[in-house]
């Protein structure tokens, strides 16, 4: 049966809280009471696409996974925050390039793996890559992986094509050096872009992030501002259980783990604060 496009869904009493709690349980993203209406607005089109009469129907579809991972992928697309840009909070990346990477190769010959968790549309891992190239580390064995829970965001990562707004912080000359015009966008040159590997991963799924979390360097920035304290503890505990001692975890400037974990020590390295696995 086809339901009319744009048909207003029934919203039974209490369904907002049920959906909010289910989304939190599966993704870590938490909508407090004054933002629950925003969550409903994001989910209503998905429920209509699935021919649901009410949001309760959609809740049951998600809870019992009648459509497998597809519904949850669409939910992650709907909830994904894809507003980011190149050279964001660059002091942390400079600390990586100027201190963390030299220290690694002073003691190791094995490749250094860097994981950009919840990388949205890819500006962060590409910023890391370009900064390493500019810092003279392009010939060293460094593996960069970006992950996100949203398939739509990952598709954008793989196209590596960006509008002018994404370059607002990029130093003069680097856009022309590493990118080529692509219509009304700029595309990262393929020989550069292919040096970052992207994959789907839900940060709240230990199975999905287990191998990624073994990285000696993790960037997980401006993600935990959307998580509940419980979800942050759970995610960081998974990181800590896999990260080797001495590994570095970078979180956003507005995020603090000091009251949420005893597995990391906050240190000032260069011009940035970094959590070091103890």
Secondary structure, DSSP 8 states (H G I E B T S, - for coil): ----TT---B--TTHHHHHHHHHHHHH-B---GGGHHHHHHHHHHHHHHTT-SBHHHHHHHHHHTTTTHHHHHHHHHHH------TTTTHHHHHHIIIIIHHHHHHH--S-EEEEETT-TTTHHHHHHHHHHHHTT-TTS-EEEEEEES-HHHHHHHHHTEE-GGGGTTS-TTHHHHHEEEETTEEEE-HHHHTTEEEEE--TT-HHHHTTGGG-SEEEE-S-GGGB-HHHHHHHHHHHHHHS-TT-EEEE-TT---TTT-SSEEEEEETTEEEEEE-
